[in-house]
Amino acid sequence: MSPNLLWRIALVVPEAHAPAFAEAVGDHADAVSTFELEEGGNWLVEATIHGQPDEPRLVSRVAVLAQAVGIDEPKVIIESLPMIDWVSHSYQGFPPIRAGRFFVHGSHHEGGVPAGSVSLLVDAATAFGTGEHGSTNGCLQALDRLSRHLKLPRGGRGGALDMGCGSGILALAVAKRWRVPVTAVDIDPEAVRVTRINTAINGLQGRIRSQGGDGYHTRLVGRHKPYTLITANILARPLARMAPQLRRHLKKGGYAVLAGLLNRQERHVIQAHRNQGLRLVARIPVGEWTTLVVKR
């Protein structure tokens, strides 16, 4: 078995069914995207996951969905990606990104940082989150807007939480924009490792505390609750499922930034949080992805 940690899942389906298959594949992956192959025709659904996916279960789910929507079963490609090749490819294809006042760039960027912007140094790595993806970009825009009026406590309880931190990019953004401590957690040990690296290269060791764990059950999360700000760039179904826990960990009057959901999934996520007494205050669509901001 190859020691590679990153795997690719890909299939081609008609445009009308791409969102449904993206959701189905997304439940088995860390990140998923859809791309138009031909106008008005087929779309590529592509996902990546750390660790080998459960191929029989994934193929079975795709087959059931294909039968349900009345199309031929698409071929599911599952292949390992050489880690160094993937990183190199991402590294070269990662130009600086603007999202509100945030300026995200890799260490290979030779230009300066625009005046008045908040610099986030994030190299392409094995954890999700460089600002290029629509969900991450939407989160950064949401944080920029919130920073104009939301105040966060400088220490102790009531600060910020980045749930499912990935590369740590959102934790970096909060720590730099508000200059406050941030708790960052992820179930993936690789994400925690990358977050700690990015924390160090951005000079934020004293502000970001990161730990691996099972979501809101992580001891570090409970130690610093309730939070004035929670970011959660995950996927639609986990977001909806975790809505009750989010409410219990969010301070009254606090805000949560939710992402990782396709536009068609926003109603489900909104309703799950409305059921917990949270109010939708903003939605930021970026391509096929939507970022939601809710308030308790």
ZANU-573877 format. One record per atom (N, C-alpha, C, O): x, y, z; residue in one letter. Coordinates in pm, whole numbers, padded with zeros to 5 digits, always signed. Example, Ala and Ser with C-alpha at 12.3 -4.5 7.8 and 13.67 -1.06 7.14 Angstrom:
BEGIN
+01319-00569+00780A+01230-00450+00780A+01320-00330+00780A+01424-00332+00846A+01285-00225+00708S+01367-00106+00714S+01290+00003+00787S+01341+00114+00804S
% end
This chain:
BEGIN
+00085-00120+00000M+00000+00000+00000M+00087+00124+00000M+00181+00135+00079M+00056+00217-00089S+00132+00342-00097S+00118+00422+00032S+00011+00423+00093S+00226+00490+00075P+00218+00569+00196P+00146+00702+00177P+00131+00777+00273P+00100+00732+00056N+00033+00859+00031N-00090+00874+00119N-00162+00777+00142N-00113+00992+00166L-00225+01020+00255L-00345+01078+00183L-00458+01067+00231L-00324+01141+00067L-00431+01210-00002L-00485+01127-00117L-00409+01071-00196L-00620+01120-00125W-00686+01043-00230W-00783+01132-00306W-00835+01230-00253W-00806+01096-00433R-00896+01172-00520R-01014+01085-00558R-00999+00967-00590R-01131+01144-00555I-01255+01078-00600I-01311+01163-00714I-01322+01285-00700I-01347+01101-00825A-01398+01179-00938A-01504+01100-01015A-01495+00978-01027A-01603+01170-01066L-01705+01110-01152L-01766+01220-01238L-01761+01338-01202L-01823+01181-01349V-01884+01276-01442V-02034+01249-01450V-02076+01135-01471V-02114+01356-01433V-02260+01341-01434V-02322+01460-01507V-02256+01561-01527V-02449+01448-01549P-02516+01561-01614P-02524+01681-01521P-02531+01666-01399P-02523+01801-01578E-02523+01926-01501E-02634+01930-01396E-02609+01972-01282E-02754+01889-01431A-02868+01900-01340A-02849+01818-01213A-02908+01849-01109A-02768+01713-01221H-02752+01624-01105H-02619+01644-01032H-02592+01576-00933H-02535+01736-01080A-02405+01758-01017A-02414+01793-00868A-02337+01739-00788A-02506+01884-00827P-02514+01916-00684P-02548+01797-00596P-02493+01783-00486P-02639+01710-00643A-02677+01593-00564A-02560+01496-00547A-02537+01444-00438A-02486+01474-00655F-02372+01383-00647F-02257+01446-00566F-02182+01376-00499F-02245+01579-00573A-02144+01647-00492A-02173+01628-00344A-02082+01607-00263A-02300+01637-00309E-02338+01617-00169E-02311+01473-00126E-02261+01449-00016E-02345+01378-00212A-02324+01237-00178A-02177+01205-00162A-02138+01136-00067A-02095+01253-00253V-01951+01229-00246V-01890+01307-00131V-01797+01260-00065V-01943+01426-00106G-01889+01511+00000G-01898+01449+00138G-01817+01480+00225G-01995+01362+00158D-02008+01293+00288D-01894+01196+00312D-01874+01150+00424D-01819+01163+00207H-01707+01069+00217H-01573+01140+00201H-01469+01074+00192H-01573+01273+00196A-01450+01345+00163A-01429+01465+00253A-01516+01502+00332A-01312+01526+00240D-01279+01646+00315D-01315+01773+00238D-01349+01875+00297D-01308+01765+00105A-01341+01880+00021A-01396+01829-00111A-01351+01726-00162A-01493+01901-00167V-01554+01859-00292V-01582+01981-00378V-01619+02087-00326V-01566+01967-00510S-01591+02075-00604S-01657+02017-00728S-01647+01898-00754S-01725+02104-00805T-01783+02064-00932T-01734+02159-01040T-01719+02279-01017T-01711+02104-01161F-01657+02184-01271F-01733+02150-01399F-01761+02034-01427F-01765+02253-01475E-01832+02234-01603E-01734+02180-01706E-01628+02239-01727E-01768+02069-01770L-01684+02013-01874L-01727+02061-02012L-01645+02080-02101L-01858+02080-02028E-01911+02129-02156E-02040+02205-02126E-02121+02161-02044E-02059+02317-02190E-02174+02403-02161E-02305+02328-02180E-02333+02273-02287E-02386+02329-02074G-02515+02262-02079G-02505+02111-02082G-02605+02044-02106G-02387+02057-02057G-02369+01912-02063G-02321+01853-01933G-02380+01876-01828G-02213+01775-01941N-02164+01704-01825N-02077+01790-01734N-02010+01884-01779N-02079+01755-01605W-01996+01822-01506W-01909+01719-01435W-01949+01604-01418W-01789+01761-01395L-01699+01678-01318L-01722+01705-01169L-01715+01820-01124L-01748+01600-01095V-01756+01609-00949V-01626+01551-00895V-01596+01434-00918V-01549+01631-00823E-01417+01591-00779E-01401+01619-00630E-01439+01726-00582E-01344+01524-00559A-01327+01540-00414A-01192+01486-00370A-01132+01404-00439A-01146+01533-00257T-01022+01483-00198T-01048+01442-00054T-01134+01498+00014T-00971+01344-00008I-00987+01293+00127I-00853+01246+00180I-00772+01190+00105I-00828+01269+00306H-00707+01219+00371H-00734+01076+00417H-00821+01053+00502H-00660+00982+00364G-00684+00842+00396G-00769+00777+00289G-00851+00843+00226G-00751+00648+00267Q-00822+00577+00161Q-00971+00571+00189Q-01011+00529+00298Q-01055+00612+00094P-01200+00611+00116P-01256+00469+00115P-01192+00376+00066P-01375+00454+00168D-01445+00326+00169D-01508+00307+00031D-01621+00348+00007D-01433+00243-00061E-01475+00235-00200E-01609+00163-00219E-01695+00216-00289E-01630+00043-00161P-01758-00024-00182P-01878+00060-00138P-01979+00066-00208P-01865+00125-00024R-01975+00206+00027R-01999+00327-00062R-02114+00361-00090R-01892+00391-00108L-01904+00508-00194L-01966+00472-00327L-02059+00538-00373L-01915+00367-00390V-01968+00324-00520V-02115+00285-00508V-02196+00316-00596V-02150+00218-00399S-02288+00179-00376S-02380+00300-00363S-02490+00302-00417S-02333+00401-00293R-02416+00521-00275R-02436+00593-00407R-02546+00641-00435R-02331+00600-00489V-02342+00664-00619V-02440+00586-00708V-02519+00646-00781V-02434+00454-00701A-02524+00371-00782A-02669+00392-00743A-02757+00402-00829A-02695+00398-00613V-02832+00418-00565V-02884+00555-00609V-02999+00567-00651V-02800+00655-00599L-02842+00790-00639L-02868+00796-00789L-02964+00859-00832L-02782+00731-00868A-02801+00730-01013A-02934+00666-01050A-03005+00716-01137A-02967+00557-00983Q-03095+00490-01008Q-03212+00580-00968Q-03315+00583-01036Q-03194+00653-00857A-03302+00738-00807A-03332+00855-00901A-03447+00895-00915A-03228+00910-00965V-03248+01025-01053V-03265+00983-01198V-03289+01067-01285V-03254+00852-01226G-03281+00800-01359G-03172+00820-01462G-03201+00849-01578G-03046+00805-01420I-02935+00814-01515I-02849+00689-01504I-02857+00614-01407I-02766+00667-01606D-02674+00553-01600D-02574+00574-01487D-02533+00687-01458D-02537+00465-01423E-02442+00474-01312E-02308+00527-01362E-02246+00465-01448E-02261+00641-01308P-02132+00696-01353P-02016+00616-01297P-02024+00559-01188P-01907+00612-01372K-01787+00546-01325K-01722+00630-01217K-01701+00750-01235K-01690+00567-01105V-01626+00638-00994V-01477+00610-00997V-01434+00495-00984V-01400+00713-01013I-01253+00700-01012I-01203+00730-00871I-01231+00836-00815I-01129+00637-00815I-01069+00655-00683I-00920+00626-00697I-00882+00515-00732I-00838+00726-00671E-00694+00709-00690E-00616+00787-00585E-00660+00891-00537E-00501+00733-00550S-00414+00803-00455S-00337+00911-00528S-00304+00896-00645S-00309+01020-00458L-00233+01131-00514L-00099+01140-00444L-00096+01150-00321L+00011+01138-00517P+00142+01155-00453P+00145+01288-00378P+00123+01394-00438P+00172+01283-00250M+00163+01403-00167M+00248+01518-00219M+00202+01632-00226M+00371+01488-00255I+00461+01597-00295I+00418+01657-00428I+00432+01778-00448I+00365+01574-00520D+00319+01627-00647D+00198+01717-00628D+00188+01822-00691D+00106+01675-00540W-00014+01755-00515W+00021+01888-00451W-00033+01992-00490W+00109+01885-00356V+00149+02008-00289V+00216+02102-00388V+00187+02222-00390V+00306+02047-00471S+00376+02130-00570S+00279+02193-00667S+00290+02310-00701S+00183+02114-00712H+00083+02165-00806H+00003+02278-00744H-00018+02382-00805H-00043+02257-00620S-00123+02358-00551S-00039+02482-00525S-00087+02594-00537S+00086+02459-00489Y+00176+02568-00456Y+00192+02662-00576Y+00184+02785-00562Y+00214+02603-00695Q+00235+02683-00815Q+00106+02752-00859Q+00110+02860-00918Q-00008+02688-00830G-00134+02744-00875G-00206+02826-00770G-00327+02846-00779G-00133+02873-00670F-00193+02946-00561F-00149+03092-00565F-00055+03130-00494F-00215+03175-00645P-00180+03317-00649P-00238+03386-00526P-00326+03330-00460P-00192+03508-00495P-00250+03582-00382P-00399+03601-00401P-00447+03616-00513P-00473+03600-00292I-00618+03610-00296I-00664+03723-00206I-00616+03738-00094I-00757+03803-00255R-00818+03909-00174R-00956+03864-00133R-01034+03817-00217R-00988+03879-00005A-01123+03850+00046A-01152+03956+00151A-01108+03944+00266A-01225+04058+00112G-01243+04172+00201G-01109+04238+00223G-01037+04266+00127G-01074+04262+00349R-00944+04321+00379R-00834+04218+00400R-00720+04252+00429R-00869+04090+00384F-00769+03985+00401F-00694+03963+00270F-00753+03959+00162F-00563+03948+00281F-00477+03920+00167F-00404+03790+00196F-00312+03786+00278F-00445+03683+00128V-00390+03550+00152V-00284+03519+00048V-00308+03532-00072V-00166+03479+00094H-00057+03453+00000H+00035+03345+00056H+00039+03320+00176H+00109+03281-00035G+00206+03180+00005G+00342+03244+00022G+00362+03361-00010G+00437+03166+00073S+00572+03217+00094S+00643+03244-00038S+00746+03312-00041S+00589+03189-00148H+00649+03212-00279H+00611+03348-00337H+00666+03390-00438H+00517+03418-00273H+00473+03549-00323H+00583+03651-00305H+00630+03674-00193H+00626+03712-00414E+00738+03805-00410E+00694+03951-00405E+00776+04040-00381E+00567+03976-00427G+00517+04113-00422G+00490+04156-00279G+00505+04078-00185G+00452+04280-00264G+00422+04330-00131G+00279+04300-00089G+00203+04237-00163G+00244+04344+00030V+00108+04330+00082V+00038+04464+00066V+00091+04565+00110V-00080+04467+00003P-00150+04595-00018P-00171+04671+00111P-00198+04612+00216P-00159+04801+00105A-00176+04886+00222A-00317+04868+00279A-00414+04862+00204A-00326+04860+00411G-00455+04848+00478G-00511+04708+00483G-00620+04687+00537G-00440+04612+00427S-00490+04474+00426S-00432+04394+00542S-00331+04432+00601S-00497+04283+00572V-00450+04192+00676V-00384+04074+00608V-00450+03998+00537V-00254+04058+00627S-00177+03953+00559S-00193+03819+00629S-00176+03809+00750S-00225+03716+00550L-00233+03579+00600L-00138+03494+00515L-00163+03473+00397L-00031+03446+00575L+00066+03364+00503L+00027+03217+00520L+00040+03160+00628L-00023+03158+00411V-00069+03019+00414V-00018+02950+00289V-00064+02979+00179V+00077+02859+00305D+00126+02782+00191D+00031+02666+00162D-00033+02614+00252D+00023+02627+00035A-00054+02508-00001A+00003+02390+00076A+00124+02369+00079A-00085+02312+00138A-00041+02202+00222A-00142+02090+00217A-00230+02090+00131A-00130+01995+00307T-00217+01878+00304T-00345+01896+00382T-00425+01803+00391T-00369+02014+00438A-00495+02042+00507A-00572+02147+00427A-00513+02236+00366A-00704+02134+00429F-00791+02219+00349F-00789+02364+00398F-00797+02390+00518F-00780+02460+00303G-00796+02599+00338G-00683+02691+00298G-00589+02711+00375G-00691+02748+00175T-00593+02848+00134T-00662+02977+00093T-00596+03072+00049T-00794+02982+00106G-00868+03101+00067G-00917+03097-00076G-00998+03180-00117G-00868+02999-00154E-00905+02990-00295E-01044+02931-00312E-01117+02970-00403E-01081+02838-00226H-01211+02773-00236H-01322+02871-00199H-01304+02957-00112H-01437+02858-00266G-01547+02950-00244G-01594+02957-00100G-01629+03065-00052G-01594+02844-00030S-01642+02844+00109S-01546+02920+00201S-01589+02995+00288S-01415+02899+00181T-01316+02970+00262T-01317+03119+00230T-01311+03203+00321T-01326+03152+00104N-01332+03293+00063N-01454+03361+00124N-01445+03474+00172N-01568+03292+00123G-01689+03348+00181G-01674+03372+00331G-01723+03472+00384G-01607+03279+00400C-01584+03294+00544C-01499+03418+00572C-01528+03495+00664C-01394+03437+00492L-01306+03552+00513L-01382+03683+00489L-01362+03781+00560L-01469+03684+00388Q-01551+03803+00364Q-01643+03829+00483Q-01661+03943+00525Q-01702+03721+00536A-01791+03735+00651A-01717+03789+00773A-01769+03876+00843A-01597+03739+00797L-01518+03785+00912L-01480+03932+00894L-01479+04008+00990L-01448+03971+00772D-01414+04111+00746D-01533+04201+00780D-01516+04306+00842D-01652+04160+00740R-01771+04241+00768R-01799+04246+00918R-01831+04352+00972R-01788+04133+00986L-01814+04129+01130L-01714+04214+01208L-01748+04274+01309L-01591+04218+01159S-01486+04290+01232S-01513+04439+01241S-01452+04509+01321S-01604+04488+01158R-01634+04631+01158R-01718+04672+01278R-01722+04790+01314R-01787+04574+01340H-01873+04612+01454H-01866+04516+01573H-01903+04552+01684H-01818+04394+01550L-01816+04295+01658L-01688+04306+01740L-01577+04306+01685L-01703+04315+01872K-01588+04319+01962K-01574+04185+02032K-01674+04126+02075K-01452+04137+02043L-01424+04010+02110L-01341+04037+02234L-01253+04124+02234L-01367+03961+02342P-01288+03978+02464P-01143+03941+02441P-01114+03849+02365P-01053+04010+02506R-00909+03990+02486R-00856+03863+02550R-00753+03811+02507R-00921+03813+02651G-00870+03695+02720G-00981+03622+02793G-01093+03672+02802G-00949+03504+02847G-01046+03425+02922G-01154+03366+02834G-01129+03333+02718G-01274+03353+02888R-01385+03297+02813R-01448+03400+02721R-01420+03520+02731R-01533+03351+02630G-01607+03442+02544G-01534+03485+02419G-01577+03579+02353G-01424+03418+02384G-01346+03456+02267G-01397+03392+02139G-01516+03396+02111G-01305+03333+02063A-01341+03278+01932A-01303+03131+01922A-01206+03086+01983A-01381+03057+01843L-01358+02915+01819L-01361+02889+01670L-01453+02933+01601L-01261+02817+01619D-01260+02771+01480D-01283+02621+01482D-01192+02543+01513D-01405+02580+01450M-01443+02439+01456M-01416+02372+01320M-01474+02412+01219M-01329+02271+01318G-01289+02210+01192G-01192+02303+01121G-01220+02350+01011G-01078+02328+01185C-00989+02438+01144C-00916+02416+01012C-00872+02514+00951C-00900+02291+00965G-00830+02269+00839G-00688+02323+00846G-00609+02278+00930G-00655+02417+00760S-00521+02477+00760S-00504+02580+00871S-00393+02627+00896S-00615+02615+00937G-00610+02718+01041G-00630+02858+00987G-00614+02955+01061G-00666+02871+00860I-00674+03003+00797I-00775+03094+00865I-00750+03214+00878I-00889+03040+00908L-00990+03125+00973L-00945+03165+01113L-00970+03277+01157L-00878+03074+01182A-00823+03107+01313A-00718+03218+01300A-00713+03310+01381A-00635+03208+01195L-00536+03312+01169L-00604+03446+01144L-00561+03549+01196L-00710+03444+01063A-00780+03567+01029A-00839+03634+01152A-00829+03755+01169A-00901+03554+01239V-00961+03609+01361V-00854+03663+01455V-00867+03773+01508V-00749+03585+01474A-00641+03625+01565A-00574+03753+01519A-00538+03838+01602A-00555+03769+01388K-00490+03890+01337K-00584+04009+01334K-00544+04120+01368K-00708+03987+01293R-00801+04101+01277R-00846+04155+01412R-00855+04276+01431R-00875+04065+01507W-00924+04109+01638W-00813+04115+01745W-00830+04178+01849W-00700+04049+01716R-00589+04041+01811R-00634+03979+01945R-00609+04034+02053R-00701+03864+01932V-00752+03793+02049V-00712+03646+02041V-00675+03598+01934V-00718+03573+02153P-00691+03429+02151P-00801+03355+02075P-00918+03392+02081P-00762+03249+02005V-00857+03169+01929V-00832+03021+01960V-00718+02976+01963V-00941+02948+01983T-00933+02803+02000T-00961+02738+01865T-01061+02769+01801T-00873+02649+01819A-00887+02583+01689A-00882+02432+01707A-00787+02380+01767A-00982+02361+01657V-00986+02216+01672V-01022+02149+01540V-01090+02208+01456V-00976+02026+01524D-01009+01948+01405D-00996+01801+01441D-00912+01763+01522D-01080+01719+01380I-01074+01575+01406I-00955+01511+01334I-00914+01401+01368I-00900+01582+01234D-00788+01531+01153D-00655+01577+01213D-00630+01697+01219D-00570+01485+01259P-00441+01524+01317P-00354+01604+01220P-00278+01691+01263P-00366+01575+01090E-00287+01649+00991E-00328+01796+00988E-00244+01884+00972E-00458+01822+01004A-00506+01960+01006A-00449+02034+01126A-00411+02150+01115A-00444+01967+01241V-00389+02030+01361V-00241+02060+01341V-00192+02165+01381V-00170+01965+01280R-00026+01986+01255R-00004+02106+01164R+00082+02190+01192R-00081+02115+01054V-00065+02226+00961V-00106+02358+01026V-00043+02461+01003V-00211+02355+01107T-00254+02476+01177T-00143+02529+01267T-00120+02649+01273T-00075+02439+01336R+00034+02482+01425R+00150+02540+01346R+00215+02635+01390R+00177+02483+01228I+00283+02538+01143I+00245+02678+01096I+00327+02770+01103I+00121+02694+01048N+00077+02824+01000N+00069+02927+01113N+00094+03045+01092N+00035+02880+01231T+00033+02969+01348T+00173+03025+01372T+00190+03144+01398T+00272+02938+01363A+00411+02979+01389A+00462+03075+01283A+00523+03177+01316A+00439+03044+01154I+00495+03129+01049I+00425+03263+01040I+00476+03357+00979I+00307+03274+01102N+00238+03402+01108N+00262+03474+01241N+00203+03580+01267N+00349+03416+01325G+00383+03480+01451G+00269+03488+01550G+00259+03585+01625G+00182+03386+01552L+00063+03390+01637L+00063+03280+01743L-00044+03239+01790L+00181+03231+01781Q+00189+03121+01879Q+00118+03156+02010Q+00063+03067+02075Q+00119+03281+02047G+00057+03320+02174G-00092+03341+02167G-00156+03367+02269G-00148+03331+02047R-00291+03361+02033R-00377+03241+01992R-00494+03234+02028R-00319+03147+01916I-00399+03034+01867I-00361+02907+01942I-00245+02865+01940I-00459+02847+02008R-00439+02719+02077R-00513+02614+01995R-00636+02621+01982R-00442+02517+01941S-00501+02417+01853S-00489+02278+01913S-00392+02246+01983S-00589+02195+01886Q-00592+02061+01944Q-00679+01970+01858Q-00778+02015+01800Q-00644+01844+01850G-00726+01746+01781G-00833+01694+01875G-00811+01683+01995G-00950+01663+01820G-01056+01612+01905G-01185+01595+01828G-01194+01627+01709G-01286+01546+01897D-01417+01517+01838D-01509+01638+01854D-01596+01641+01942D-01489+01736+01769G-01578+01852+01765G-01595+01922+01898G-01498+01951+01967G-01721+01949+01932Y-01752+02022+02054Y-01726+01940+02180Y-01731+01994+02291Y-01699+01812+02164H-01668+01728+02280H-01521+01741+02321H-01481+01689+02425H-01442+01810+02240T-01301+01829+02272T-01287+01909+02402T-01352+02011+02420T-01202+01862+02490R-01188+01925+02621R-01150+02072+02610R-01202+02155+02685R-01060+02104+02518L-01017+02243+02501L-01133+02333+02464L-01138+02449+02506L-01227+02282+02386V-01344+02361+02344V-01429+02398+02464V-01469+02513+02481V-01457+02298+02549G-01540+02323+02666G-01474+02415+02767G-01543+02486+02841G-01342+02414+02771R-01269+02492+02870R-01288+02642+02849R-01283+02718+02946R-01308+02685+02725H-01313+02829+02697H-01451+02878+02652H-01463+02992+02609H-01554+02795+02660K-01688+02839+02622K-01747+02929+02731K-01698+02929+02844K-01852+03007+02698P-01913+03024+02565P-01834+03122+02481P-01758+03204+02533P-01853+03113+02349Y-01776+03194+02255Y-01861+03306+02195Y-01982+03290+02174Y-01796+03418+02170T-01864+03530+02104T-01867+03510+01954T-01954+03562+01885T-01770+03434+01903L-01761+03408+01758L-01718+03264+01736L-01620+03217+01793L-01794+03194+01650I-01759+03057+01610I-01755+03052+01458I-01848+03097+01391I-01648+02996+01403T-01642+02970+01259T-01645+02818+01239T-01581+02744+01313T-01720+02774+01139A-01730+02630+01112A-01742+02610+00961A-01852+02617+00906A-01630+02587+00896N-01628+02561+00751N-01614+02410+00734N-01503+02358+00723N-01726+02342+00732I-01723+02195+00733I-01802+02144+00610I-01757+02164+00497I-01915+02081+00631L-02006+02039+00526L-02148+02056+00576L-02170+02068+00697L-02244+02057+00486A-02382+02089+00522A-02441+01996+00629A-02495+02043+00729A-02429+01867+00609R-02492+01774+00704R-02430+01781+00843R-02504+01786+00942R-02298+01781+00855P-02240+01797+00990P-02280+01930+01054P-02302+01935+01175P-02288+02037+00975L-02329+02166+01030L-02469+02157+01089L-02494+02203+01201L-02561+02098+01014A-02699+02085+01063A-02704+01996+01187A-02776+02027+01282A-02629+01888+01185R-02629+01795+01299R-02570+01859+01424R-02611+01827+01536R-02473+01947+01407M-02404+02007+01521M-02468+02137+01569M-02417+02201+01661M-02580+02177+01507A-02645+02304+01543A-02678+02314+01692A-02652+02419+01751A-02734+02208+01757P-02762+02220+01902P-02636+02244+01985P-02638+02320+02081P-02526+02179+01948Q-02401+02198+02021Q-02345+02338+01998Q-02290+02399+02089Q-02360+02387+01875L-02314+02523+01847L-02388+02623+01936L-02326+02711+01995L-02519+02609+01944R-02598+02702+02027R-02552+02700+02172R-02542+02804+02236R-02523+02580+02224R-02481+02569+02365R-02343+02631+02388R-02312+02672+02500R-02263+02639+02284H-02128+02693+02299H-02117+02839+02255H-02012+02901+02270H-02226+02894+02201L-02225+03032+02152L-02289+03125+02254L-02400+03101+02301L-02217+03230+02287K-02265+03328+02384K-02389+03400+02330K-02399+03421+02209K-02480+03439+02416K-02597+03516+02373K-02549+03646+02311K-02471+03720+02371K-02597+03674+02191G-02551+03791+02117G-02431+03761+02029G-02384+03848+01956G-02382+03638+02037G-02266+03598+01958G-02303+03559+01815G-02420+03539+01783G-02200+03549+01731Y-02220+03517+01590Y-02148+03387+01553Y-02047+03350+01613Y-02204+03319+01452A-02139+03200+01397A-02133+03214+01246A-02231+03253+01182A-02018+03180+01189V-01998+03182+01045V-01995+03037+00998V-01909+02959+01040V-02089+03000+00912L-02107+02861+00870L-02081+02847+00721L-02130+02927+00641L-02002+02746+00683A-01970+02730+00541A-01937+02584+00511A-01933+02499+00600A-01915+02559+00381G-01891+02424+00335G-02016+02366+00273G-02026+02245+00252G-02114+02452+00244L-02241+02406+00190L-02265+02463+00051L-02232+02578+00023L-02322+02381-00035L-02361+02426-00168L-02482+02517-00157L-02556+02510-00058L-02503+02601-00256N-02615+02695-00252N-02748+02624-00226N-02833+02673-00152N-02764+02509-00287R-02891+02436-00273R-02911+02377-00134R-03022+02334-00102R-02807+02375-00052Q-02816+02316+00081Q-02842+02419+00190Q-02860+02383+00306Q-02844+02547+00154E-02851+02649+00258E-02981+02645+00338E-02980+02670+00459E-03093+02615+00274R-03220+02613+00348R-03217+02511+00461R-03266+02537+00571R-03160+02395+00433H-03151+02290+00534H-03067+02335+00653H-03105+02313+00768H-02954+02397+00625V-02865+02443+00732V-02927+02559+00809V-02919+02564+00931V-02990+02652+00737I-03056+02765+00804I-03165+02716+00898I-03174+02761+01012I-03249+02623+00850Q-03359+02573+00931Q-03308+02502+01056Q-03366+02517+01163Q-03203+02425+01043A-03146+02353+01158A-03103+02451+01267A-03118+02422+01386A-03050+02566+01228H-03005+02665+01326H-03120+02752+01376H-03118+02797+01490H-03219+02776+01291R-03340+02846+01337R-03411+02765+01444R-03467+02820+01539R-03409+02635+01427N-03471+02549+01528N-03404+02562+01663N-03463+02526+01765N-03282+02612+01665Q-03208+02631+01790Q-03214+02776+01838Q-03142+02815+01931Q-03299+02856+01774G-03315+02995+01817G-03211+03090+01760G-03195+03201+01809G-03141+03047+01656L-03040+03133+01593L-03101+03203+01472L-03181+03144+01400L-03063+03327+01451R-03122+03410+01347R-03022+03434+01234R-02906+03467+01260R-03066+03417+01111L-02980+03443+00996L-02964+03594+00978L-03064+03666+00971L-02839+03641+00972V-02815+03785+00956V-02742+03817+00825V-02740+03932+00783V-02683+03716+00761A-02615+03742+00634A-02591+03613+00559A-02574+03507+00620A-02590+03620+00428R-02553+03508+00343R-02462+03562+00235R-02490+03666+00174R-02351+03491+00211I-02252+03537+00114I-02228+03426+00012I-02155+03331+00042I-02287+03435-00107P-02262+03334-00209P-02133+03362-00284P-02106+03475-00324P-02052+03258-00303V-01931+03268-00384V-01934+03150-00480V-01902+03037-00443V-01973+03176-00604G-01990+03067-00699G-02103+02975-00655G-02214+03021-00629G-02074+02847-00646E-02176+02750-00608E-02185+02728-00457E-02264+02646-00410E-02104+02801-00381W-02097+02784-00237W-02157+02906-00165W-02149+03018-00214W-02218+02881-00048T-02277+02988+00031T-02221+02986+00172T-02208+02880+00233T-02188+03103+00223T-02148+03119+00362T-02262+03189+00435T-02317+03288+00387T-02297+03136+00552L-02406+03192+00632L-02351+03253+00761L-02255+03201+00819L-02412+03362+00804V-02378+03421+00934V-02506+03422+01016V-02607+03481+00976V-02502+03356+01131V-02617+03351+01220V-02581+03412+01354V-02464+03419+01392V-02685+03457+01426K-02665+03523+01555K-02757+03462+01659K-02873+03432+01632K-02702+03444+01779R-02785+03393+01887R-02843+03512+01964R-02916+03493+02060R
% end
